[in-house]
Amino acid sequence: MYPLLTAYLTAFRNLPTLLVPWLLATVPLVLAALLTLPIVASESISIVNGRLTLIGPLGTPLLTWAAVLLALWLVAMTLASAAAVTLAAGYLTSSPVSLG
């Protein structure tokens, strides 16, 4: 069998396990963002016809919230990507792989 095809089949078979690092990094950030958005954006956002709508200029708290959330997301995705690559290397070589 071709090495590239073997790699794709192994990755597809182990896809649920490889998605775990991204889920563990994304779900808490999304929950934190959803819980803190109404507090931060209470003066700038309103619900009109069931949709969030900007009713004023973007304030400093909302922009700061977005910047902090983006920075946290970048750090989380960097760590999750490294963990997924390490897991994938272990699956492809059929041996335990460590970062040390």
C-alpha positions as a Markdown table, in Angstrom:
| # | Residue | x | y | z |
|---|---|---|---|---|
| 1 | Met | 0.0 | 0.0 | 0.0 |
| 2 | Tyr | 1.2 | 3.5 | -0.7 |
| 3 | Pro | 2.6 | 5.5 | 2.3 |
| 4 | Leu | 0.4 | 8.5 | 1.7 |
| 5 | Leu | -2.7 | 6.5 | 1.4 |
| 6 | Thr | -1.8 | 4.7 | 4.6 |
| 7 | Ala | -1.3 | 8.0 | 6.3 |
| 8 | Tyr | -4.7 | 9.3 | 5.2 |
| 9 | Leu | -6.4 | 6.1 | 6.3 |
| 10 | Thr | -4.7 | 6.2 | 9.7 |
| 11 | Ala | -5.6 | 9.9 | 10.2 |
| 12 | Phe | -9.2 | 9.3 | 9.2 |
| 13 | Arg | -9.5 | 6.3 | 11.6 |
| 14 | Asn | -8.0 | 8.3 | 14.4 |
| 15 | Leu | -9.9 | 11.6 | 13.6 |
| 16 | Pro | -12.1 | 11.6 | 16.8 |
| 17 | Thr | -9.0 | 11.2 | 19.0 |
| 18 | Leu | -7.2 | 13.9 | 17.0 |
| 19 | Leu | -10.1 | 16.4 | 17.4 |
| 20 | Val | -10.1 | 16.1 | 21.2 |
| 21 | Pro | -7.3 | 18.7 | 21.8 |
| 22 | Trp | -9.2 | 21.3 | 19.7 |
| 23 | Leu | -12.5 | 20.6 | 21.4 |
| 24 | Leu | -10.9 | 20.9 | 24.9 |
| 25 | Ala | -9.4 | 24.2 | 23.8 |
| 26 | Thr | -12.4 | 25.6 | 22.0 |
| 27 | Val | -15.4 | 24.7 | 24.2 |
| 28 | Pro | -14.3 | 26.6 | 27.3 |
| 29 | Leu | -13.4 | 29.7 | 25.3 |
| 30 | Val | -16.8 | 29.7 | 23.6 |
| 31 | Leu | -18.6 | 29.3 | 26.8 |
| 32 | Ala | -16.6 | 32.0 | 28.5 |
| 33 | Ala | -17.2 | 34.3 | 25.5 |
| 34 | Leu | -20.9 | 33.7 | 25.5 |
| 35 | Leu | -21.2 | 34.3 | 29.3 |
| 36 | Thr | -19.1 | 37.5 | 29.3 |
| 37 | Leu | -20.5 | 39.2 | 26.2 |
| 38 | Pro | -23.7 | 40.5 | 27.7 |
| 39 | Ile | -21.7 | 42.0 | 30.6 |
| 40 | Val | -19.2 | 43.7 | 28.4 |
| 41 | Ala | -21.4 | 44.8 | 25.6 |
| 42 | Ser | -24.5 | 45.8 | 27.6 |
| 43 | Glu | -24.2 | 49.5 | 26.4 |
| 44 | Ser | -23.4 | 48.8 | 22.8 |
| 45 | Ile | -25.6 | 45.8 | 21.8 |
| 46 | Ser | -29.3 | 45.3 | 21.9 |
| 47 | Ile | -31.6 | 42.5 | 20.7 |
| 48 | Val | -33.9 | 43.7 | 17.9 |
| 49 | Asn | -36.3 | 41.2 | 16.3 |
| 50 | Gly | -34.4 | 38.3 | 18.0 |
| 51 | Arg | -31.0 | 39.3 | 16.6 |
| 52 | Leu | -28.0 | 41.1 | 18.2 |
| 53 | Thr | -27.7 | 44.6 | 16.8 |
| 54 | Leu | -25.1 | 47.4 | 17.5 |
| 55 | Ile | -26.9 | 50.4 | 18.8 |
| 56 | Gly | -23.9 | 52.6 | 19.4 |
| 57 | Pro | -20.2 | 53.0 | 18.7 |
| 58 | Leu | -18.0 | 50.1 | 19.8 |
| 59 | Gly | -16.7 | 51.0 | 23.3 |
| 60 | Thr | -13.3 | 50.3 | 24.7 |
| 61 | Pro | -14.6 | 47.5 | 26.9 |
| 62 | Leu | -16.0 | 45.6 | 23.9 |
| 63 | Leu | -12.8 | 46.0 | 21.9 |
| 64 | Thr | -10.6 | 45.0 | 24.8 |
| 65 | Trp | -12.8 | 41.9 | 25.3 |
| 66 | Ala | -12.5 | 41.0 | 21.7 |
| 67 | Ala | -8.7 | 41.5 | 21.7 |
| 68 | Val | -8.3 | 39.4 | 24.9 |
| 69 | Leu | -10.5 | 36.7 | 23.5 |
| 70 | Leu | -8.5 | 36.6 | 20.2 |
| 71 | Ala | -5.2 | 36.3 | 22.1 |
| 72 | Leu | -6.5 | 33.5 | 24.3 |
| 73 | Trp | -7.9 | 31.7 | 21.2 |
| 74 | Leu | -4.5 | 32.0 | 19.4 |
| 75 | Val | -2.7 | 30.5 | 22.4 |
| 76 | Ala | -5.2 | 27.7 | 22.8 |
| 77 | Met | -5.1 | 26.8 | 19.2 |
| 78 | Thr | -1.3 | 26.8 | 19.1 |
| 79 | Leu | -1.2 | 24.4 | 22.1 |
| 80 | Ala | -4.0 | 22.2 | 20.6 |
| 81 | Ser | -2.3 | 22.0 | 17.3 |
| 82 | Ala | 1.0 | 20.9 | 18.9 |
| 83 | Ala | -0.9 | 18.2 | 20.9 |
| 84 | Ala | -2.7 | 17.0 | 17.8 |
| 85 | Val | 0.5 | 16.8 | 15.8 |
| 86 | Thr | 2.1 | 14.8 | 18.6 |
| 87 | Leu | -0.8 | 12.4 | 18.7 |
| 88 | Ala | -0.8 | 12.0 | 15.0 |
| 89 | Ala | 3.0 | 11.3 | 15.0 |
| 90 | Gly | 2.4 | 8.6 | 17.6 |
| 91 | Tyr | -0.3 | 7.0 | 15.5 |
| 92 | Leu | 1.7 | 7.1 | 12.3 |
| 93 | Thr | 4.8 | 5.6 | 13.9 |
| 94 | Ser | 2.8 | 3.2 | 16.0 |
| 95 | Ser | 4.9 | 4.1 | 19.0 |
| 96 | Pro | 4.6 | 6.5 | 21.9 |
| 97 | Val | 5.8 | 10.0 | 21.1 |
| 98 | Ser | 6.9 | 12.5 | 23.8 |
| 99 | Leu | 7.6 | 16.2 | 23.6 |
| 100 | Gly | 10.7 | 16.0 | 25.7 |
